[in-house]
Amino acid sequence: MDELDARGRIALVTGANKGIGYETAKALAAKGATVLIGARDLAAGLRAADQISAEGGTAEAVQIEITDAASVAAAATRIGEKFGRLDILVNNAAVSLEKGREPSEADIGLLRQMYDTNVVGTVIVTNAMLPLLRESDAGRIVNMSTGLASLSLTSAPNSPFASIRHLGYISSKAAVNSATILYANELRPTGIKVNAANPGLCATDLSANKGQPASDGARVVVELALLGPDGPSGGFFDSKGKVPW
Ligand SMILES: NC(=O)c1ccc[n+]([C@@H]2O[C@H](COP(=O)([O-])OP(=O)(O)OC[C@H]3O[C@@H](n4cnc5c(N)ncnc54)[C@H](OP(=O)(O)O)[C@@H]3O)[C@@H](O)[C@H]2O)c1
């Protein structure tokens, strides 16, 4: 697959102050993109942007709390005023809050919080940024998913995922997968490509620091963010290729 030249492209990564989001932003900046570090805590965003800038990248922080429509709208206004468009949106910010609970013991407050961030927040950001993405000659949206959200993999006989039953996190990410397909179908005539990424288990705060380096997980995200015109839309991918829905 052809990879677009990242130089001159404007990329917003939500939740980019740490973890896979940070590594994605860093890798896009290393390829020449201007990266906007979305962070709900602006000070954390500024620190991440400074780090990327110190390594020679072009980065700036944007305050963005994805569940707060006013914060997201302000970010979109700022990006519009400064750049007039957005080429790449990585919907990375998410929470996983229910460690060790079975579905039968779900905490409804936490369930709501996870859906609010992982699903509703992703939709708020996507819809607020779409007018800017439509101004790009090759808009790309990457939604961060997980292999756990694959209905095929979790329901397979003897699935290694059968023992992982985080209802809120997993089902909210399955909703993100569904949203990925729906947006891809809507936006197909515009050339904006929308795909879901499975970074694999990465050592971050969200995973209690188990797994591969976050920079390895970021690779597939960067690949999807820079898909050429012949690249897919409405798919689910990890570093090895297609993931079954
Ligand atoms: N780590 C893994 O093994 C793994 C595997 C599969 C998929 N993923 C996915 O990869 C993505 C990144 O996860 P990660 O492991 O890098 O997690 P992480 O280190 O916990 O980072 C999550 C980021 O999201 C931000 N965030 C959370 N809620 C937010 C909100 N309401 N508004 C704005 N920002 C918010 C966090 O900000 P604060 O710093 O302010 O909390 C942080 O920057 C997530 O979508 C996750 O589901 C991770």
The ligand as an SDF file (V2000), in Angstrom:
LIG
                    3D

 48 52  0  0  0  0  0  0  0  0999 V2000
   -2.4600   -0.4410   26.1450 N   0  0  0  0  0  0  0  0  0  0  0  0
   -2.9850   -1.4470   25.4940 C   0  0  0  0  0  0  0  0  0  0  0  0
   -2.6030   -2.6270   25.6810 O   0  0  0  0  0  0  0  0  0  0  0  0
   -4.0970   -1.2180   24.4920 C   0  0  0  0  0  0  0  0  0  0  0  0
   -4.5100   -2.3200   23.7300 C   0  0  0  0  0  0  0  0  0  0  0  0
   -5.5070   -2.1240   22.7940 C   0  0  0  0  0  0  0  0  0  0  0  0
   -6.0370   -0.8710   22.6030 C   0  0  0  0  0  0  0  0  0  0  0  0
   -5.6130    0.1930   23.3570 N   0  0  0  0  0  0  0  0  0  0  0  0
   -6.2310    1.5050   23.0980 C   0  0  0  0  0  0  0  0  0  0  0  0
   -5.2080    2.4480   22.8110 O   0  0  0  0  0  0  0  0  0  0  0  0
   -5.6290    3.7480   23.2090 C   0  0  0  0  0  0  0  0  0  0  0  0
   -4.5700    4.3870   24.0810 C   0  0  0  0  0  0  0  0  0  0  0  0
   -4.4470    3.6350   25.2560 O   0  0  0  0  0  0  0  0  0  0  0  0
   -3.1560    3.6120   26.1660 P   0  0  0  0  0  0  0  0  0  0  0  0
   -2.8990    2.2200   26.4950 O   0  0  0  0  0  0  0  0  0  0  0  0
   -2.0960    4.4530   25.5650 O   0  0  0  0  0  0  0  0  0  0  0  0
   -3.7530    4.3260   27.4830 O   0  0  0  0  0  0  0  0  0  0  0  0
   -3.2030    5.4230   28.4750 P   0  0  0  0  0  0  0  0  0  0  0  0
   -1.7240    5.3950   28.5710 O   0  0  0  0  0  0  0  0  0  0  0  0
   -4.0320    5.2880   29.6950 O   0  0  0  0  0  0  0  0  0  0  0  0
   -3.6010    6.7820   27.7250 O   0  0  0  0  0  0  0  0  0  0  0  0
   -4.9390    7.1540   27.5550 C   0  0  0  0  0  0  0  0  0  0  0  0
   -4.9780    8.5960   27.1220 C   0  0  0  0  0  0  0  0  0  0  0  0
   -6.3520    8.9760   26.9560 O   0  0  0  0  0  0  0  0  0  0  0  0
   -6.5590   10.1730   27.6710 C   0  0  0  0  0  0  0  0  0  0  0  0
   -7.9630   10.3290   28.0600 N   0  0  0  0  0  0  0  0  0  0  0  0
   -8.7360    9.4760   28.7730 C   0  0  0  0  0  0  0  0  0  0  0  0
   -9.9650    9.9960   28.9220 N   0  0  0  0  0  0  0  0  0  0  0  0
   -9.9650   11.1900   28.2810 C   0  0  0  0  0  0  0  0  0  0  0  0
  -10.9340   12.1940   28.0810 C   0  0  0  0  0  0  0  0  0  0  0  0
  -12.1640   12.0850   28.5760 N   0  0  0  0  0  0  0  0  0  0  0  0
  -10.6010   13.2950   27.3380 N   0  0  0  0  0  0  0  0  0  0  0  0
   -9.3590   13.4240   26.8420 C   0  0  0  0  0  0  0  0  0  0  0  0
   -8.3860   12.5020   27.0210 N   0  0  0  0  0  0  0  0  0  0  0  0
   -8.6870   11.4140   27.7320 C   0  0  0  0  0  0  0  0  0  0  0  0
   -5.6300   10.0760   28.8720 C   0  0  0  0  0  0  0  0  0  0  0  0
   -5.4620   11.3450   29.4750 O   0  0  0  0  0  0  0  0  0  0  0  0
   -4.9140   11.4940   31.0020 P   0  0  0  0  0  0  0  0  0  0  0  0
   -3.4240   11.3110   30.9490 O   0  0  0  0  0  0  0  0  0  0  0  0
   -5.3380   12.8760   31.3620 O   0  0  0  0  0  0  0  0  0  0  0  0
   -5.5920   10.4290   31.8130 O   0  0  0  0  0  0  0  0  0  0  0  0
   -4.3860    9.5650   28.1620 C   0  0  0  0  0  0  0  0  0  0  0  0
   -3.7440   10.6160   27.4950 O   0  0  0  0  0  0  0  0  0  0  0  0
   -6.9770    3.5570   23.9120 C   0  0  0  0  0  0  0  0  0  0  0  0
   -8.0110    3.8320   22.9870 O   0  0  0  0  0  0  0  0  0  0  0  0
   -6.9750    2.0890   24.2890 C   0  0  0  0  0  0  0  0  0  0  0  0
   -8.2640    1.5730   24.4000 O   0  0  0  0  0  0  0  0  0  0  0  0
   -4.6580    0.0280   24.3010 C   0  0  0  0  0  0  0  0  0  0  0  0
  1  2  1  0
  2  3  2  0
  2  4  1  0
  4  5  1  0
  4 48  2  0
  5  6  2  0
  6  7  1  0
  7  8  2  0
  8  9  1  0
  8 48  1  0
  9 10  1  0
  9 46  1  0
 10 11  1  0
 11 12  1  0
 11 44  1  0
 12 13  1  0
 13 14  1  0
 14 15  2  0
 14 16  1  0
 14 17  1  0
 17 18  1  0
 18 19  2  0
 18 20  1  0
 18 21  1  0
 21 22  1  0
 22 23  1  0
 23 24  1  0
 23 42  1  0
 24 25  1  0
 25 26  1  0
 25 36  1  0
 26 27  1  0
 26 35  1  0
 27 28  2  0
 28 29  1  0
 29 30  1  0
 29 35  2  0
 30 31  1  0
 30 32  2  0
 32 33  1  0
 33 34  2  0
 34 35  1  0
 36 37  1  0
 36 42  1  0
 37 38  1  0
 38 39  2  0
 38 40  1  0
 38 41  1  0
 42 43  1  0
 44 45  1  0
 44 46  1  0
 46 47  1  0
M  CHG  2   8   1  16  -1
M  END
$$$$
